Amino acid sequence: MTSSVKVNSTICGFKHKISGELDGKTVITDIQTDCDKVAKISHMEIPKKQTFGIKENYAMDQAEGKCCPICIVPAAVMYVCKMELGMLSKNLAKQAGTVGIDFNED
């Protein structure tokens, strides 16, 4: 079963839908987006071994130089990978609903 998330990038005004599906030892991700920059990483075949680290992982490496430095889409791609690999419960993620950054906090 495919995992998917919606990303609302309110800073830049774009919304994205990221889906991923495990195929052997690879997670194949696709992104529906109107952002030209994110579209450059809209289809990735991410090796399982390159999803573990925060610093060195496939999605972040592919986004570097293509997406804006503050883009949250690569992090959301990693959430999709984690769900597909069973490292993040799909039920728990669905129950949590939304993950956010609030810039209005002091």
N, C-alpha and C positions, 0 to 999 in steps of 0.2 A: 504494500500500500504506500502510496506517495505521501511524503510529508510536505507541508507548505506553510508559509508565513506571509503576512502582509506587513510592509514597512511603510510608515508614513513619515517621510523626511520633511517635516514642517519648515525647517530652516531654508531648504532650497525649493520647497513647494512640490516635490515629486512624490508619487506613491508607486510602490513596486510590489509585485507578487513573486515570491521565490518558491519554487518547488524542487524537490529532489527525490531521487529513487535509487536505492542500492542495487547495483548490478555487479555481482561477484565481490571483488575487493575495491570497487570504485563507486562513488556516489555521483550520479549524473544530475547536475542542477541546471535549471532554466529560470530566467528572470523575465517577467513581463514588465516593461518600463517605458516611459516616454523620455527618460534622460539619455541623451546621446553618450555620455560618459559611462554610465552603468551598462548601457547596451553593449559596450565593448567586452564586458565579462558575462554577457547574458547566457552563455552556454559553457559549462565547465564539466570536465570529467576529473573528479577529484579522487586521487588515490587515498585509500583508508589511512595509510601510514602518515599522510601529510595533513591530518586533521587534528592531531593531538595537541600541538603547541599553540600558544597565543602569538609568540613572536615569529616563529617560522612555520607558516602553514600555507597551503596552496592558494586558498582564496585571497589571503592578504597579499601574497606575492603577485598574483595575477592583477589585483586591483592597483598596485603601486604604479604610478605614472599614467594610469588610465582614469581612475576615479579621483574625486576631490579628496584631499587628505582628511577631511572631517566626515567623509561618507560612512554611514552606518550599515550600508548594504553588505559589505564583506563580512561583518560580524554576524549579520542575520543569516548569511549563507552557511556560516559555521554552525549556527543553531540547527538549521535544516540537516546538515551532515550529522550532527550529534544525535538528532532524533532518528535518522535513518539507520545509524549504527547501533542504536539501543543504549547510547550513553546518556541520553536525556529522555525521560519518559514522555511519550506523546500525550498521555492522559494528564500528567502533571503540567506540561506546557499549556495544554488546552484549558486546564483548570485555572492556571495563573492568568491567562488571558492576555495581558499586556505587560511589556517591559518598557520602561521609559526613563528618560533623563529630564529632570525638571530644572530649568535654568532660572527659575524664580525663587529658589531656596536661598536663604542667607547663610 
